[in-house]
Amino acid sequence: MTHALTFDPSSLEPEIGGPAPERLISGTPEFRTWNFEEAEGGIYAGIWEATPGKWRIVYDEWEYFHILSGVSVVTEDNGAVTHLKAGDSMILRPGFKGSWEVIETTRKDYVIRV
């Protein structure tokens, strides 16, 4: 067993999904997720991609992500708006509530702690 792991989407079939119907605001977004790591303590790491659309997000977990490609807008219920493009990074903390809008198909890598 190696103790190093690379994120190679060609090495793993993605999980296909989308937002829960009750959270969908607009569009027909589709998600593709390559989850490369599930470690003890509720740690997940991988790559996520979504096609255009908008949906509600509610975070009980902590997530760090880095945008690899595309354009998205994350809006917090308090009105704070964050425009995201390739090269941007963000942390969403437990308790975050708002929306995620994909303007151009967006791909990010992520680390989540539940």
N, C-alpha and C positions, 0 to 999 in steps of 0.2 A: 504494500500500500504506500502510495506517495502522500506527502503532506502538502503538496502544491497542486493547485487546480486552476486550469485556464477556462475561460468562457468561450467555447467553440460551438456556436449554434448548429453546425453541421454534424455534430457528434450526438445529437439528441433530438427526438421528435418533439415539437412544441405542443403544449396543451392549448386547445382552442376554446375560446369562451367570449364573454361579453358582459356588460353590466347587467345586474338584475333588472328585470322589466320595470319594477317599481322605482328604480333609480334613474332610468333613462329620461333625458330631457329632450334630446333631438338627435336625428341621424340614426344610423344602424352600425355603430362601431363594433369591430371584431378585435378581440385580443388574441395575441400569441405569446405564450410564456415558456421560456426555457429555464426551468428551475434547476440549477446545477448543484446547489448545496442545501441540505436540511440538517442542521447541526443541533446537538443537545442544547437545551435552553431556549428553544424557539427562534433559532437564527435561520434565515433563508437568504439565498443570494442567487441572482441570475439575470436574465435579460427579459424585458417585457416590451411588446409592441402593440400599438393600437391604431386603427384606421379612424378617419374623421367621425366626429360625433361629440355629444356632451352628455354628462351624467353626474349625479350627486356622488360625493365621496364622504365617508365618515371613517376616521382612523381611530382604532383602539390600539394599534401597534405603532412602533417607531420605525420610520423608513428614511434611509439616505438613498438618493438616486442621482445619476449623472445622465444628461440627455446626450445620446449618441447621434441622433438625426431627427429631423422633423421640427414642427412648431406646435406648441400647446399653450394653453392659458389655464392656470390654477387660480380660482377665486375663492377666498375664504368668506364665510357667512358674514363677517364683519365688514366686508367690502374691499379688503386688501386683494389686489390683483397682481399676479406674477406671470409675466410673459416668459416662456421657456423656449430655447432653441439649442441646437447642437453646441456642446461645450459648457452649458449651464448645469449647476448642481443645486440640490435643495434637500432640506430635511423637513419631513412632516411628522409632527409629534402626536402622541395620543391625545385625543380630544379635538383634533382638527376636523372641521365640518365645512363643506363647501361644494365646489364643482370642479370637474376636470373637463376641458374642451380641447379636443385634438383638431387643430386647423389643417395641418399636413401630417400624414402618417408619422407617428412618433415612436422612436425606439430609445429605451433607457436601460442602463444596468442598475441593479438595486441591491441593497442589503436591508433586510427587515428583521426587526427583533420584536417578537410577540410578547 
